[in-house]
Amino acid sequence: MSIEDWRRRIDEIDRQLVALLNERSRCAIEIGRQKQRENLPLYQPDREREVLAAAEHANSGPLSNQAIRRLFERIIDEARSAERAAMHPESALEKDSDPTRPAGH
């Protein structure tokens, strides 16, 4: 395959990753809503450890387990932000409307 063929393949994988990450975020948002209904804490370190261990266990390379862990830590952090926004939508609105907050943060 040519470089352009490989790039097209990467572009398609990226589209799939975006779709999967958004689907995962929708699940996290629903979990956040359920946590709120059940008065459960947002942060659940045991569950986070389970997710990280499962991701490392599923890893067959070429990425290292450390790389997979870093990627999933970021994914989990973003999911927690989505959960927080679902649990406290008024806080998310305040952040979005804060003129002192840099765009995209």
C-alpha positions as CSV (number, residue, x, y, z in Angstrom):
1,M,0.0,0.0,0.0
2,S,1.1,3.6,-0.7
3,I,1.5,6.3,2.0
4,E,-1.8,7.8,0.8
5,D,-3.5,4.4,1.2
6,W,-2.2,4.1,4.7
7,R,-3.4,7.7,5.4
8,R,-6.9,6.9,4.1
9,R,-6.9,3.9,6.4
10,I,-5.9,6.1,9.4
11,D,-8.5,8.6,8.5
12,E,-11.2,5.9,8.5
13,I,-9.9,4.6,11.9
14,D,-10.0,8.1,13.3
15,R,-13.6,8.5,12.2
16,Q,-14.4,5.2,14.0
17,L,-12.5,6.3,17.1
18,V,-14.4,9.6,17.2
19,A,-17.7,7.7,16.9
20,L,-16.7,5.2,19.6
21,L,-15.4,7.9,22.0
22,N,-18.7,9.8,21.6
23,E,-20.7,6.6,22.2
24,R,-18.6,5.9,25.3
25,S,-19.2,9.5,26.5
26,R,-23.0,9.0,26.1
27,C,-22.7,6.0,28.3
28,A,-20.7,7.9,30.9
29,I,-23.3,10.7,30.9
30,E,-26.0,8.2,31.6
31,I,-24.0,6.7,34.4
32,G,-23.5,10.2,35.8
33,R,-27.2,10.8,35.8
34,Q,-27.8,7.5,37.6
35,K,-25.1,8.2,40.1
36,Q,-26.8,11.5,40.8
37,R,-30.2,9.8,41.3
38,E,-28.6,7.2,43.6
39,N,-26.4,9.8,45.5
40,L,-23.2,8.0,44.4
41,P,-19.9,9.8,44.2
42,L,-18.7,10.9,40.8
43,Y,-15.2,9.6,41.3
44,Q,-15.0,5.8,41.9
45,P,-11.3,4.9,42.0
46,D,-11.9,1.1,42.1
47,R,-13.8,1.3,38.9
48,E,-11.1,3.4,37.3
49,R,-8.5,0.8,38.3
50,E,-10.7,-1.9,36.7
51,V,-11.0,0.0,33.4
52,L,-7.2,0.6,33.3
53,A,-6.4,-3.0,34.1
54,A,-8.8,-4.3,31.5
55,A,-7.4,-1.9,28.8
56,E,-3.9,-3.1,29.6
57,H,-5.0,-6.7,29.6
58,A,-6.6,-6.3,26.1
59,N,-3.5,-4.7,24.7
60,S,-1.6,-6.8,22.2
61,G,0.7,-4.0,21.0
62,P,2.5,-2.4,19.4
63,L,1.5,0.3,21.9
64,S,3.1,-0.3,25.3
65,N,0.9,-0.8,28.4
66,Q,2.1,2.5,29.7
67,A,0.9,4.2,26.5
68,I,-2.5,2.5,26.7
69,R,-2.8,3.5,30.4
70,R,-2.0,7.2,29.5
71,L,-4.6,7.2,26.7
72,F,-7.3,5.6,28.9
73,E,-6.5,7.9,31.8
74,R,-7.2,10.8,29.4
75,I,-10.4,9.1,28.1
76,I,-11.6,8.5,31.7
77,D,-10.8,12.1,32.6
78,E,-12.9,13.4,29.7
79,A,-15.7,10.9,30.6
80,R,-15.7,12.2,34.2
81,S,-16.0,15.8,32.8
82,A,-19.0,14.7,30.8
83,E,-20.5,13.0,33.8
84,R,-19.9,16.1,35.9
85,A,-21.6,18.2,33.3
86,A,-24.6,15.9,33.2
87,M,-24.8,15.9,37.0
88,H,-24.4,19.6,37.3
89,P,-25.4,21.3,34.1
90,E,-25.5,24.7,35.7
91,S,-21.8,24.5,36.4
92,A,-21.0,23.6,32.8
93,L,-23.0,26.6,31.6
94,E,-21.1,28.9,33.9
95,K,-17.8,27.6,32.5
96,D,-19.0,28.0,28.9
97,S,-20.1,31.6,29.5
98,D,-17.0,32.6,31.5
99,P,-15.3,35.3,29.4
100,T,-12.0,34.9,31.4
101,R,-11.8,31.2,30.5
102,P,-9.7,30.5,27.4
103,A,-11.6,29.1,24.4
104,G,-11.5,25.3,24.3
105,H,-10.8,24.9,28.0
